[in-house]
Amino acid sequence: MTGLEAPTLPQTPPCQDPADIPFLHLALAGDADALISGDKHLLALREKVSFSIITASDFLKVFSE
């Protein structure tokens, strides 16, 4: 043992698809402003996280202006 401890993962809201949880962890741990996704389970969490979850088309609309 090296004495290193595993990092504590950020708390995520309940998600219907367990495969989406790592993306939520990354966004939360990285203090992301937005998560770009077309995944319906992630998009359903828009109101439950501290960052925006938007589709790629919405991202392009906002940032191409």
mmJSON file of the N, C-alpha and C atoms, coordinates in Angstrom:
{"data_MODEL":{"atom_site":{
"group_PDB":["ATOM","ATOM","ATOM","ATOM","ATOM","ATOM","ATOM","ATOM","ATOM","ATOM","ATOM","ATOM","ATOM","ATOM","ATOM","ATOM","ATOM","ATOM","ATOM","ATOM","ATOM","ATOM","ATOM","ATOM","ATOM","ATOM","ATOM","ATOM","ATOM","ATOM","ATOM","ATOM","ATOM","ATOM","ATOM","ATOM","ATOM","ATOM","ATOM","ATOM","ATOM","ATOM","ATOM","ATOM","ATOM","ATOM","ATOM","ATOM","ATOM","ATOM","ATOM","ATOM","ATOM","ATOM","ATOM","ATOM","ATOM","ATOM","ATOM","ATOM","ATOM","ATOM","ATOM","ATOM","ATOM","ATOM","ATOM","ATOM","ATOM","ATOM","ATOM","ATOM","ATOM","ATOM","ATOM","ATOM","ATOM","ATOM","ATOM","ATOM","ATOM","ATOM","ATOM","ATOM","ATOM","ATOM","ATOM","ATOM","ATOM","ATOM","ATOM","ATOM","ATOM","ATOM","ATOM","ATOM","ATOM","ATOM","ATOM","ATOM","ATOM","ATOM","ATOM","ATOM","ATOM","ATOM","ATOM","ATOM","ATOM","ATOM","ATOM","ATOM","ATOM","ATOM","ATOM","ATOM","ATOM","ATOM","ATOM","ATOM","ATOM","ATOM","ATOM","ATOM","ATOM","ATOM","ATOM","ATOM","ATOM","ATOM","ATOM","ATOM","ATOM","ATOM","ATOM","ATOM","ATOM","ATOM","ATOM","ATOM","ATOM","ATOM","ATOM","ATOM","ATOM","ATOM","ATOM","ATOM","ATOM","ATOM","ATOM","ATOM","ATOM","ATOM","ATOM","ATOM","ATOM","ATOM","ATOM","ATOM","ATOM","ATOM","ATOM","ATOM","ATOM","ATOM","ATOM","ATOM","ATOM","ATOM","ATOM","ATOM","ATOM","ATOM","ATOM","ATOM","ATOM","ATOM","ATOM","ATOM","ATOM","ATOM","ATOM","ATOM","ATOM","ATOM","ATOM","ATOM","ATOM","ATOM","ATOM","ATOM","ATOM","ATOM","ATOM"],
"id":[1,2,3,4,5,6,7,8,9,10,11,12,13,14,15,16,17,18,19,20,21,22,23,24,25,26,27,28,29,30,31,32,33,34,35,36,37,38,39,40,41,42,43,44,45,46,47,48,49,50,51,52,53,54,55,56,57,58,59,60,61,62,63,64,65,66,67,68,69,70,71,72,73,74,75,76,77,78,79,80,81,82,83,84,85,86,87,88,89,90,91,92,93,94,95,96,97,98,99,100,101,102,103,104,105,106,107,108,109,110,111,112,113,114,115,116,117,118,119,120,121,122,123,124,125,126,127,128,129,130,131,132,133,134,135,136,137,138,139,140,141,142,143,144,145,146,147,148,149,150,151,152,153,154,155,156,157,158,159,160,161,162,163,164,165,166,167,168,169,170,171,172,173,174,175,176,177,178,179,180,181,182,183,184,185,186,187,188,189,190,191,192,193,194,195],
"type_symbol":["N","C","C","N","C","C","N","C","C","N","C","C","N","C","C","N","C","C","N","C","C","N","C","C","N","C","C","N","C","C","N","C","C","N","C","C","N","C","C","N","C","C","N","C","C","N","C","C","N","C","C","N","C","C","N","C","C","N","C","C","N","C","C","N","C","C","N","C","C","N","C","C","N","C","C","N","C","C","N","C","C","N","C","C","N","C","C","N","C","C","N","C","C","N","C","C","N","C","C","N","C","C","N","C","C","N","C","C","N","C","C","N","C","C","N","C","C","N","C","C","N","C","C","N","C","C","N","C","C","N","C","C","N","C","C","N","C","C","N","C","C","N","C","C","N","C","C","N","C","C","N","C","C","N","C","C","N","C","C","N","C","C","N","C","C","N","C","C","N","C","C","N","C","C","N","C","C","N","C","C","N","C","C","N","C","C","N","C","C","N","C","C","N","C","C"],
"label_atom_id":["N","CA","C","N","CA","C","N","CA","C","N","CA","C","N","CA","C","N","CA","C","N","CA","C","N","CA","C","N","CA","C","N","CA","C","N","CA","C","N","CA","C","N","CA","C","N","CA","C","N","CA","C","N","CA","C","N","CA","C","N","CA","C","N","CA","C","N","CA","C","N","CA","C","N","CA","C","N","CA","C","N","CA","C","N","CA","C","N","CA","C","N","CA","C","N","CA","C","N","CA","C","N","CA","C","N","CA","C","N","CA","C","N","CA","C","N","CA","C","N","CA","C","N","CA","C","N","CA","C","N","CA","C","N","CA","C","N","CA","C","N","CA","C","N","CA","C","N","CA","C","N","CA","C","N","CA","C","N","CA","C","N","CA","C","N","CA","C","N","CA","C","N","CA","C","N","CA","C","N","CA","C","N","CA","C","N","CA","C","N","CA","C","N","CA","C","N","CA","C","N","CA","C","N","CA","C","N","CA","C","N","CA","C","N","CA","C","N","CA","C","N","CA","C","N","CA","C"],
"label_alt_id":[null,null,null,null,null,null,null,null,null,null,null,null,null,null,null,null,null,null,null,null,null,null,null,null,null,null,null,null,null,null,null,null,null,null,null,null,null,null,null,null,null,null,null,null,null,null,null,null,null,null,null,null,null,null,null,null,null,null,null,null,null,null,null,null,null,null,null,null,null,null,null,null,null,null,null,null,null,null,null,null,null,null,null,null,null,null,null,null,null,null,null,null,null,null,null,null,null,null,null,null,null,null,null,null,null,null,null,null,null,null,null,null,null,null,null,null,null,null,null,null,null,null,null,null,null,null,null,null,null,null,null,null,null,null,null,null,null,null,null,null,null,null,null,null,null,null,null,null,null,null,null,null,null,null,null,null,null,null,null,null,null,null,null,null,null,null,null,null,null,null,null,null,null,null,null,null,null,null,null,null,null,null,null,null,null,null,null,null,null,null,null,null,null,null,null],
"label_comp_id":["MET","MET","MET","THR","THR","THR","GLY","GLY","GLY","LEU","LEU","LEU","GLU","GLU","GLU","ALA","ALA","ALA","PRO","PRO","PRO","THR","THR","THR","LEU","LEU","LEU","PRO","PRO","PRO","GLN","GLN","GLN","THR","THR","THR","PRO","PRO","PRO","PRO","PRO","PRO","CYS","CYS","CYS","GLN","GLN","GLN","ASP","ASP","ASP","PRO","PRO","PRO","ALA","ALA","ALA","ASP","ASP","ASP","ILE","ILE","ILE","PRO","PRO","PRO","PHE","PHE","PHE","LEU","LEU","LEU","HIS","HIS","HIS","LEU","LEU","LEU","ALA","ALA","ALA","LEU","LEU","LEU","ALA","ALA","ALA","GLY","GLY","GLY","ASP","ASP","ASP","ALA","ALA","ALA","ASP","ASP","ASP","ALA","ALA","ALA","LEU","LEU","LEU","ILE","ILE","ILE","SER","SER","SER","GLY","GLY","GLY","ASP","ASP","ASP","LYS","LYS","LYS","HIS","HIS","HIS","LEU","LEU","LEU","LEU","LEU","LEU","ALA","ALA","ALA","LEU","LEU","LEU","ARG","ARG","ARG","GLU","GLU","GLU","LYS","LYS","LYS","VAL","VAL","VAL","SER","SER","SER","PHE","PHE","PHE","SER","SER","SER","ILE","ILE","ILE","ILE","ILE","ILE","THR","THR","THR","ALA","ALA","ALA","SER","SER","SER","ASP","ASP","ASP","PHE","PHE","PHE","LEU","LEU","LEU","LYS","LYS","LYS","VAL","VAL","VAL","PHE","PHE","PHE","SER","SER","SER","GLU","GLU","GLU"],
"label_asym_id":["A","A","A","A","A","A","A","A","A","A","A","A","A","A","A","A","A","A","A","A","A","A","A","A","A","A","A","A","A","A","A","A","A","A","A","A","A","A","A","A","A","A","A","A","A","A","A","A","A","A","A","A","A","A","A","A","A","A","A","A","A","A","A","A","A","A","A","A","A","A","A","A","A","A","A","A","A","A","A","A","A","A","A","A","A","A","A","A","A","A","A","A","A","A","A","A","A","A","A","A","A","A","A","A","A","A","A","A","A","A","A","A","A","A","A","A","A","A","A","A","A","A","A","A","A","A","A","A","A","A","A","A","A","A","A","A","A","A","A","A","A","A","A","A","A","A","A","A","A","A","A","A","A","A","A","A","A","A","A","A","A","A","A","A","A","A","A","A","A","A","A","A","A","A","A","A","A","A","A","A","A","A","A","A","A","A","A","A","A","A","A","A","A","A","A"],
"label_entity_id":["1","1","1","1","1","1","1","1","1","1","1","1","1","1","1","1","1","1","1","1","1","1","1","1","1","1","1","1","1","1","1","1","1","1","1","1","1","1","1","1","1","1","1","1","1","1","1","1","1","1","1","1","1","1","1","1","1","1","1","1","1","1","1","1","1","1","1","1","1","1","1","1","1","1","1","1","1","1","1","1","1","1","1","1","1","1","1","1","1","1","1","1","1","1","1","1","1","1","1","1","1","1","1","1","1","1","1","1","1","1","1","1","1","1","1","1","1","1","1","1","1","1","1","1","1","1","1","1","1","1","1","1","1","1","1","1","1","1","1","1","1","1","1","1","1","1","1","1","1","1","1","1","1","1","1","1","1","1","1","1","1","1","1","1","1","1","1","1","1","1","1","1","1","1","1","1","1","1","1","1","1","1","1","1","1","1","1","1","1","1","1","1","1","1","1"],
"label_seq_id":[1,1,1,2,2,2,3,3,3,4,4,4,5,5,5,6,6,6,7,7,7,8,8,8,9,9,9,10,10,10,11,11,11,12,12,12,13,13,13,14,14,14,15,15,15,16,16,16,17,17,17,18,18,18,19,19,19,20,20,20,21,21,21,22,22,22,23,23,23,24,24,24,25,25,25,26,26,26,27,27,27,28,28,28,29,29,29,30,30,30,31,31,31,32,32,32,33,33,33,34,34,34,35,35,35,36,36,36,37,37,37,38,38,38,39,39,39,40,40,40,41,41,41,42,42,42,43,43,43,44,44,44,45,45,45,46,46,46,47,47,47,48,48,48,49,49,49,50,50,50,51,51,51,52,52,52,53,53,53,54,54,54,55,55,55,56,56,56,57,57,57,58,58,58,59,59,59,60,60,60,61,61,61,62,62,62,63,63,63,64,64,64,65,65,65],
"pdbx_PDB_ins_code":[null,null,null,null,null,null,null,null,null,null,null,null,null,null,null,null,null,null,null,null,null,null,null,null,null,null,null,null,null,null,null,null,null,null,null,null,null,null,null,null,null,null,null,null,null,null,null,null,null,null,null,null,null,null,null,null,null,null,null,null,null,null,null,null,null,null,null,null,null,null,null,null,null,null,null,null,null,null,null,null,null,null,null,null,null,null,null,null,null,null,null,null,null,null,null,null,null,null,null,null,null,null,null,null,null,null,null,null,null,null,null,null,null,null,null,null,null,null,null,null,null,null,null,null,null,null,null,null,null,null,null,null,null,null,null,null,null,null,null,null,null,null,null,null,null,null,null,null,null,null,null,null,null,null,null,null,null,null,null,null,null,null,null,null,null,null,null,null,null,null,null,null,null,null,null,null,null,null,null,null,null,null,null,null,null,null,null,null,null,null,null,null,null,null,null],
"Cartn_x":[0.837,0.0,0.877,0.459,1.225,0.694,-0.44,-1.024,-1.945,-2.119,-3.026,-4.458,-5.35,-6.761,-7.481,-8.496,-9.319,-10.068,-10.189,-10.917,-12.399,-13.005,-14.436,-15.162,-16.1,-16.861,-17.958,-18.243,-19.311,-20.67,-21.546,-22.915,-23.665,-24.374,-25.158,-26.635,-27.487,-28.913,-29.22,-30.298,-30.665,-30.813,-30.221,-30.232,-30.77,-31.631,-32.248,-31.26,-30.167,-29.195,-27.854,-27.455,-26.184,-24.968,-25.055,-23.936,-23.707,-24.68,-24.544,-23.861,-23.795,-23.253,-21.802,-20.912,-19.547,-19.488,-20.387,-20.405,-20.844,-21.781,-22.193,-21.047,-20.354,-19.2,-18.148,-17.833,-16.825,-17.245,-18.489,-18.973,-18.954,-19.376,-19.391,-17.984,-17.127,-15.76,-14.959,-15.244,-14.54,-15.165,-16.207,-16.915,-17.302,-17.891,-18.269,-19.372,-19.333,-20.422,-21.565,-21.221,-22.244,-21.803,-22.791,-22.597,-23.415,-22.756,-23.417,-23.784,-25.073,-25.525,-26.892,-27.117,-28.435,-29.135,-28.503,-29.041,-30.27,-31.377,-32.634,-32.58,-31.812,-31.722,-30.936,-29.873,-29.113,-29.925,-30.571,-31.37,-32.492,-32.997,-34.058,-33.563,-32.255,-31.675,-31.332,-31.72,-31.354,-31.612,-32.724,-33.114,-32.496,-31.737,-31.244,-29.738,-29.07,-27.614,-27.237,-26.008,-25.547,-24.982,-25.02,-24.506,-25.581,-25.41,-26.381,-26.167,-27.253,-27.199,-27.995,-27.285,-27.929,-27.563,-28.421,-28.155,-27.093,-26.5,-25.49,-26.087,-27.311,-27.926,-28.192,-28.617,-28.815,-27.48,-26.432,-25.104,-24.67,-24.86,-24.46,-25.266,-26.549,-27.392,-26.88,-26.559,-26.131,-24.741,-23.814,-22.422,-21.992,-22.916,-22.557,-23.019,-23.706,-24.204,-23.102],
"Cartn_y":[-1.189,0.0,1.245,2.231,3.472,4.541,4.297,5.293,6.251,6.051,6.902,6.45,7.413,7.097,7.423,6.655,6.932,8.236,9.06,10.322,10.066,10.98,10.902,11.446,10.666,11.104,12.069,13.068,14.004,13.314,13.842,13.35,13.697,12.745,12.996,12.789,13.453,13.181,11.776,11.19,9.871,9.914,8.93,8.885,7.534,7.542,6.308,5.372,5.919,5.103,5.145,4.057,4.038,4.364,4.141,4.448,5.953,6.765,8.222,8.821,8.085,8.617,9.089,8.371,8.901,10.276,10.551,11.87,12.945,12.603,13.543,13.774,12.705,12.843,13.771,13.558,14.399,15.864,16.107,17.487,18.155,17.428,17.993,18.192,17.197,17.299,18.357,18.54,19.53,20.906,21.066,22.347,22.876,21.997,22.333,23.389,24.18,25.121,24.422,23.424,22.733,21.319,20.468,19.112,19.021,18.711,18.637,17.185,16.923,15.549,15.506,14.445,14.183,13.077,12.605,11.505,11.951,11.248,11.659,11.573,10.628,10.51,11.675,12.086,13.237,14.521,14.677,15.883,16.02,14.9,14.927,15.477,15.553,16.032,17.516,18.214,19.635,20.482,20.26,21.092,20.615,19.525,18.919,19.027,19.763,19.908,21.387,21.672,23.063,23.596,22.799,23.201,22.952,23.513,23.311,21.961,21.31,20.116,20.471,20.558,20.996,20.071,20.087,19.283,19.982,19.239,19.809,20.909,20.72,21.749,23.027,22.902,24.089,24.776,23.983,24.533,25.365,24.817,25.541,26.809,26.771,27.97,29.083,28.718,29.699,30.248,29.374,29.792,30.163,30.09,30.51,31.934,32.521,33.905,34.909],
"Cartn_z":[0.0,0.0,0.0,-0.755,-0.846,0.088,0.702,1.577,0.842,-0.443,-1.205,-1.006,-0.934,-0.791,-2.092,-2.378,-3.561,-3.343,-4.376,-4.216,-3.956,-3.244,-2.998,-4.222,-4.721,-5.89,-5.47,-6.318,-5.98,-5.957,-5.164,-5.066,-6.341,-6.927,-8.131,-7.838,-8.589,-8.423,-8.942,-8.503,-9.017,-10.54,-11.203,-12.656,-13.104,-14.112,-14.591,-15.282,-15.809,-16.53,-15.796,-15.161,-14.421,-15.29,-16.587,-17.48,-17.611,-17.213,-17.296,-16.067,-14.992,-13.734,-13.864,-14.577,-14.72,-15.383,-16.314,-16.956,-15.964,-15.097,-14.058,-13.068,-12.698,-11.79,-12.39,-13.658,-14.313,-14.354,-14.72,-14.802,-13.432,-12.409,-11.057,-10.515,-10.66,-10.147,-10.883,-12.162,-12.966,-12.919,-12.117,-11.998,-13.379,-14.182,-15.561,-15.599,-16.646,-16.901,-17.616,-18.435,-19.213,-19.55,-19.753,-20.248,-21.529,-22.63,-23.926,-24.179,-24.352,-24.53,-25.191,-25.92,-26.469,-25.704,-24.638,-23.85,-23.063,-23.26,-22.624,-21.1,-20.571,-19.117,-18.509,-19.177,-18.691,-18.861,-20.0,-20.232,-19.202,-18.703,-17.688,-16.353,-16.171,-14.908,-14.929,-15.967,-16.126,-14.895,-14.246,-13.091,-11.782,-11.828,-10.586,-10.404,-11.301,-11.202,-11.262,-10.882,-10.794,-12.11,-13.163,-14.472,-15.513,-16.686,-17.764,-18.423,-18.781,-19.622,-20.863,-22.0,-23.23,-24.394,-25.394,-26.589,-27.436,-28.341,-29.228,-30.095,-30.572,-31.417,-30.623,-29.359,-28.516,-28.23,-28.004,-27.788,-28.994,-30.19,-31.4,-31.596,-31.264,-31.377,-30.462,-29.234,-28.237,-28.549,-28.924,-29.057,-30.47,-31.423,-32.783,-33.06,-32.097,-32.27,-32.073],
"occupancy":[1.0,1.0,1.0,1.0,1.0,1.0,1.0,1.0,1.0,1.0,1.0,1.0,1.0,1.0,1.0,1.0,1.0,1.0,1.0,1.0,1.0,1.0,1.0,1.0,1.0,1.0,1.0,1.0,1.0,1.0,1.0,1.0,1.0,1.0,1.0,1.0,1.0,1.0,1.0,1.0,1.0,1.0,1.0,1.0,1.0,1.0,1.0,1.0,1.0,1.0,1.0,1.0,1.0,1.0,1.0,1.0,1.0,1.0,1.0,1.0,1.0,1.0,1.0,1.0,1.0,1.0,1.0,1.0,1.0,1.0,1.0,1.0,1.0,1.0,1.0,1.0,1.0,1.0,1.0,1.0,1.0,1.0,1.0,1.0,1.0,1.0,1.0,1.0,1.0,1.0,1.0,1.0,1.0,1.0,1.0,1.0,1.0,1.0,1.0,1.0,1.0,1.0,1.0,1.0,1.0,1.0,1.0,1.0,1.0,1.0,1.0,1.0,1.0,1.0,1.0,1.0,1.0,1.0,1.0,1.0,1.0,1.0,1.0,1.0,1.0,1.0,1.0,1.0,1.0,1.0,1.0,1.0,1.0,1.0,1.0,1.0,1.0,1.0,1.0,1.0,1.0,1.0,1.0,1.0,1.0,1.0,1.0,1.0,1.0,1.0,1.0,1.0,1.0,1.0,1.0,1.0,1.0,1.0,1.0,1.0,1.0,1.0,1.0,1.0,1.0,1.0,1.0,1.0,1.0,1.0,1.0,1.0,1.0,1.0,1.0,1.0,1.0,1.0,1.0,1.0,1.0,1.0,1.0,1.0,1.0,1.0,1.0,1.0,1.0,1.0,1.0,1.0,1.0,1.0,1.0],
"B_iso_or_equiv":[0.0,0.0,0.0,0.0,0.0,0.0,0.0,0.0,0.0,0.0,0.0,0.0,0.0,0.0,0.0,0.0,0.0,0.0,0.0,0.0,0.0,0.0,0.0,0.0,0.0,0.0,0.0,0.0,0.0,0.0,0.0,0.0,0.0,0.0,0.0,0.0,0.0,0.0,0.0,0.0,0.0,0.0,0.0,0.0,0.0,0.0,0.0,0.0,0.0,0.0,0.0,0.0,0.0,0.0,0.0,0.0,0.0,0.0,0.0,0.0,0.0,0.0,0.0,0.0,0.0,0.0,0.0,0.0,0.0,0.0,0.0,0.0,0.0,0.0,0.0,0.0,0.0,0.0,0.0,0.0,0.0,0.0,0.0,0.0,0.0,0.0,0.0,0.0,0.0,0.0,0.0,0.0,0.0,0.0,0.0,0.0,0.0,0.0,0.0,0.0,0.0,0.0,0.0,0.0,0.0,0.0,0.0,0.0,0.0,0.0,0.0,0.0,0.0,0.0,0.0,0.0,0.0,0.0,0.0,0.0,0.0,0.0,0.0,0.0,0.0,0.0,0.0,0.0,0.0,0.0,0.0,0.0,0.0,0.0,0.0,0.0,0.0,0.0,0.0,0.0,0.0,0.0,0.0,0.0,0.0,0.0,0.0,0.0,0.0,0.0,0.0,0.0,0.0,0.0,0.0,0.0,0.0,0.0,0.0,0.0,0.0,0.0,0.0,0.0,0.0,0.0,0.0,0.0,0.0,0.0,0.0,0.0,0.0,0.0,0.0,0.0,0.0,0.0,0.0,0.0,0.0,0.0,0.0,0.0,0.0,0.0,0.0,0.0,0.0,0.0,0.0,0.0,0.0,0.0,0.0],
"pdbx_formal_charge":[null,null,null,null,null,null,null,null,null,null,null,null,null,null,null,null,null,null,null,null,null,null,null,null,null,null,null,null,null,null,null,null,null,null,null,null,null,null,null,null,null,null,null,null,null,null,null,null,null,null,null,null,null,null,null,null,null,null,null,null,null,null,null,null,null,null,null,null,null,null,null,null,null,null,null,null,null,null,null,null,null,null,null,null,null,null,null,null,null,null,null,null,null,null,null,null,null,null,null,null,null,null,null,null,null,null,null,null,null,null,null,null,null,null,null,null,null,null,null,null,null,null,null,null,null,null,null,null,null,null,null,null,null,null,null,null,null,null,null,null,null,null,null,null,null,null,null,null,null,null,null,null,null,null,null,null,null,null,null,null,null,null,null,null,null,null,null,null,null,null,null,null,null,null,null,null,null,null,null,null,null,null,null,null,null,null,null,null,null,null,null,null,null,null,null],
"auth_seq_id":[1,1,1,2,2,2,3,3,3,4,4,4,5,5,5,6,6,6,7,7,7,8,8,8,9,9,9,10,10,10,11,11,11,12,12,12,13,13,13,14,14,14,15,15,15,16,16,16,17,17,17,18,18,18,19,19,19,20,20,20,21,21,21,22,22,22,23,23,23,24,24,24,25,25,25,26,26,26,27,27,27,28,28,28,29,29,29,30,30,30,31,31,31,32,32,32,33,33,33,34,34,34,35,35,35,36,36,36,37,37,37,38,38,38,39,39,39,40,40,40,41,41,41,42,42,42,43,43,43,44,44,44,45,45,45,46,46,46,47,47,47,48,48,48,49,49,49,50,50,50,51,51,51,52,52,52,53,53,53,54,54,54,55,55,55,56,56,56,57,57,57,58,58,58,59,59,59,60,60,60,61,61,61,62,62,62,63,63,63,64,64,64,65,65,65],
"auth_comp_id":["MET","MET","MET","THR","THR","THR","GLY","GLY","GLY","LEU","LEU","LEU","GLU","GLU","GLU","ALA","ALA","ALA","PRO","PRO","PRO","THR","THR","THR","LEU","LEU","LEU","PRO","PRO","PRO","GLN","GLN","GLN","THR","THR","THR","PRO","PRO","PRO","PRO","PRO","PRO","CYS","CYS","CYS","GLN","GLN","GLN","ASP","ASP","ASP","PRO","PRO","PRO","ALA","ALA","ALA","ASP","ASP","ASP","ILE","ILE","ILE","PRO","PRO","PRO","PHE","PHE","PHE","LEU","LEU","LEU","HIS","HIS","HIS","LEU","LEU","LEU","ALA","ALA","ALA","LEU","LEU","LEU","ALA","ALA","ALA","GLY","GLY","GLY","ASP","ASP","ASP","ALA","ALA","ALA","ASP","ASP","ASP","ALA","ALA","ALA","LEU","LEU","LEU","ILE","ILE","ILE","SER","SER","SER","GLY","GLY","GLY","ASP","ASP","ASP","LYS","LYS","LYS","HIS","HIS","HIS","LEU","LEU","LEU","LEU","LEU","LEU","ALA","ALA","ALA","LEU","LEU","LEU","ARG","ARG","ARG","GLU","GLU","GLU","LYS","LYS","LYS","VAL","VAL","VAL","SER","SER","SER","PHE","PHE","PHE","SER","SER","SER","ILE","ILE","ILE","ILE","ILE","ILE","THR","THR","THR","ALA","ALA","ALA","SER","SER","SER","ASP","ASP","ASP","PHE","PHE","PHE","LEU","LEU","LEU","LYS","LYS","LYS","VAL","VAL","VAL","PHE","PHE","PHE","SER","SER","SER","GLU","GLU","GLU"],
"auth_asym_id":["A","A","A","A","A","A","A","A","A","A","A","A","A","A","A","A","A","A","A","A","A","A","A","A","A","A","A","A","A","A","A","A","A","A","A","A","A","A","A","A","A","A","A","A","A","A","A","A","A","A","A","A","A","A","A","A","A","A","A","A","A","A","A","A","A","A","A","A","A","A","A","A","A","A","A","A","A","A","A","A","A","A","A","A","A","A","A","A","A","A","A","A","A","A","A","A","A","A","A","A","A","A","A","A","A","A","A","A","A","A","A","A","A","A","A","A","A","A","A","A","A","A","A","A","A","A","A","A","A","A","A","A","A","A","A","A","A","A","A","A","A","A","A","A","A","A","A","A","A","A","A","A","A","A","A","A","A","A","A","A","A","A","A","A","A","A","A","A","A","A","A","A","A","A","A","A","A","A","A","A","A","A","A","A","A","A","A","A","A","A","A","A","A","A","A"],
"auth_atom_id":["N","CA","C","N","CA","C","N","CA","C","N","CA","C","N","CA","C","N","CA","C","N","CA","C","N","CA","C","N","CA","C","N","CA","C","N","CA","C","N","CA","C","N","CA","C","N","CA","C","N","CA","C","N","CA","C","N","CA","C","N","CA","C","N","CA","C","N","CA","C","N","CA","C","N","CA","C","N","CA","C","N","CA","C","N","CA","C","N","CA","C","N","CA","C","N","CA","C","N","CA","C","N","CA","C","N","CA","C","N","CA","C","N","CA","C","N","CA","C","N","CA","C","N","CA","C","N","CA","C","N","CA","C","N","CA","C","N","CA","C","N","CA","C","N","CA","C","N","CA","C","N","CA","C","N","CA","C","N","CA","C","N","CA","C","N","CA","C","N","CA","C","N","CA","C","N","CA","C","N","CA","C","N","CA","C","N","CA","C","N","CA","C","N","CA","C","N","CA","C","N","CA","C","N","CA","C","N","CA","C","N","CA","C","N","CA","C","N","CA","C","N","CA","C","N","CA","C"],
"pdbx_PDB_model_num":[1,1,1,1,1,1,1,1,1,1,1,1,1,1,1,1,1,1,1,1,1,1,1,1,1,1,1,1,1,1,1,1,1,1,1,1,1,1,1,1,1,1,1,1,1,1,1,1,1,1,1,1,1,1,1,1,1,1,1,1,1,1,1,1,1,1,1,1,1,1,1,1,1,1,1,1,1,1,1,1,1,1,1,1,1,1,1,1,1,1,1,1,1,1,1,1,1,1,1,1,1,1,1,1,1,1,1,1,1,1,1,1,1,1,1,1,1,1,1,1,1,1,1,1,1,1,1,1,1,1,1,1,1,1,1,1,1,1,1,1,1,1,1,1,1,1,1,1,1,1,1,1,1,1,1,1,1,1,1,1,1,1,1,1,1,1,1,1,1,1,1,1,1,1,1,1,1,1,1,1,1,1,1,1,1,1,1,1,1,1,1,1,1,1,1]
}}}
